[in-house]
Each structure stands twice: as C-alpha cells, then as structure tokens.
Amino acid sequence: MDRKKIGTVILGVVAGVIITLLIGFSTGLWDSAGGSVLKSTEISKQAVLDRLTPICFAQFNLDSERAQKLIELKKINSWNRGKYVGEQGWATMPFEMEVDGGVAEKCAVFIFENN
C-alpha cells in the first residue's frame, strides 16, 4: 500500500470513530459515567417516593377528619397541595421527625386523584 492509501484509510477510521461516538452519545445509546450516576440517583429517588407514597395515603385515611380535610385539599391550588399534606403530618414517615417534601407532593397528587 502506498502512503496515500494508508492516509485515506486512517482518516476514514478516525472519521468513523468520531461519527460513531457522536451518534452514540447524542442519541442516548451510551452515557457517560456522570450521566449514569445522575440517572441512577433520580431512579432511586423515584423508587423511594413510590414506596413511601402509600404510607402517606394510609396516614391520610387514618385521619379522623379526612373528609373535611379532603374538601379543603381540593380547594387548594395544585402547587400548594403538597405543603398542605405536609402540614397535616401525613407525609411524615413513622419514626421520622420531619416532613418529606417529595412524598408530600406525590401523596397530594395521589390523594387528589383517588378521592
């Protein structure tokens, strides 16, 4: 092979690698380590919220004044419902001292949609 053909082959290989990398990362087929950590963290947080929301809903159902509080909840703007749920203590998990804001938000939606 002469030098010109070798140069063309090398240039083609380099261009192919660059194009492959661009397509792989830009379409989401591959991910960087940092991106994977962020995605896995988000998935984990969502899984925890999914597991804790039924506890919040159960605590709502145990509230002796739930019928009246449900009427109040339905009058509140959607962006303030999580705060209301938190104030009622429903989103405070057993053996915890503080409200879980993420649980309160998700629980408010769940209560609203299921009543």
C-alpha positions in Angstrom: 0.0 0.0 0.0 1.3 3.4 -0.7 1.3 6.3 1.7 -1.8 8.0 0.2 -4.0 4.9 0.6 -2.8 4.4 4.2 -3.6 8.1 5.0 -7.0 7.7 3.4 -7.7 4.6 5.5 -6.5 6.2 8.7 -8.6 9.3 8.0 -11.7 7.1 7.3 -11.2 5.2 10.5 -10.8 8.3 12.6 -13.9 9.9 11.0 -15.9 6.7 11.6 -14.9 6.6 15.2 -15.9 10.3 15.7 -19.2 9.9 13.9 -19.9 6.7 15.9 -19.2 8.5 19.2 -21.3 11.5 18.3 -24.3 9.3 17.3 -23.9 7.1 20.3 -23.8 9.8 22.9 -26.2 12.3 21.3 -29.0 9.7 20.8 -28.7 8.3 24.3 -27.5 4.9 23.3 -24.5 5.4 25.5 -24.0 7.6 28.6 -21.0 9.0 30.4 -20.3 7.8 34.0 -21.5 11.1 35.4 -24.7 10.9 33.4 -25.3 7.3 34.6 -24.8 8.4 38.2 -27.4 11.2 37.8 -29.9 8.9 36.1 -29.5 6.2 38.8 -29.8 8.7 41.6 -33.1 10.0 40.0 -34.4 6.5 39.5 -33.6 5.7 43.2 -35.3 8.8 44.5 -38.4 8.0 42.4 -38.4 4.4 43.7 -38.3 5.6 47.3 -41.1 8.1 46.6 -43.2 5.3 45.0 -42.7 3.2 48.2 -43.4 6.0 50.7 -46.5 7.5 49.0 -48.8 4.6 50.0 -47.7 5.2 53.7 -48.7 8.8 53.4 -52.0 7.8 51.8 -52.6 5.3 54.6 -51.9 8.0 57.2 -54.4 10.3 55.4 -57.0 7.5 55.6 -56.4 7.1 59.3 -57.1 10.8 59.9 -60.5 11.1 61.7 -61.1 14.5 59.9 -60.1 13.3 56.5 -63.4 14.0 54.8 -63.3 17.7 55.8 -59.5 17.9 55.0 -60.1 16.4 51.6 -62.6 19.1 50.8 -60.0 21.7 51.9 -57.3 20.0 49.9 -59.4 20.1 46.7 -59.9 23.9 47.2 -56.1 24.5 47.2 -54.1 25.2 44.1 -52.2 22.2 42.8 -48.8 23.7 43.6 -49.8 24.2 47.3 -51.3 20.8 47.9 -48.1 19.2 48.9 -47.5 21.8 51.5 -51.0 21.2 52.9 -50.4 17.4 53.0 -47.1 18.0 54.8 -48.8 20.3 57.4 -51.3 17.6 58.2 -48.5 15.2 59.1 -49.4 12.6 56.6 -46.1 12.8 54.8 -44.1 12.5 58.0 -42.9 8.9 57.9 -43.2 6.7 61.0 -40.2 7.3 63.4 -39.3 10.5 61.5 -39.4 14.0 62.8 -39.7 16.0 59.6 -42.0 16.0 56.6 -40.6 14.5 53.4 -41.4 17.2 50.8 -41.2 14.8 47.8 -43.6 12.4 49.5 -45.9 15.2 50.4 -46.1 16.4 46.7 -46.6 12.9 45.3 -49.1 12.0 48.0 -51.1 15.1 47.4 -51.5 14.1 43.8 -52.3 10.5 44.8 -55.0 11.7 47.3 -56.5 14.1 44.8 -56.7 11.5 42.0 -58.0 8.7 44.2 -60.8 10.6 46.0 
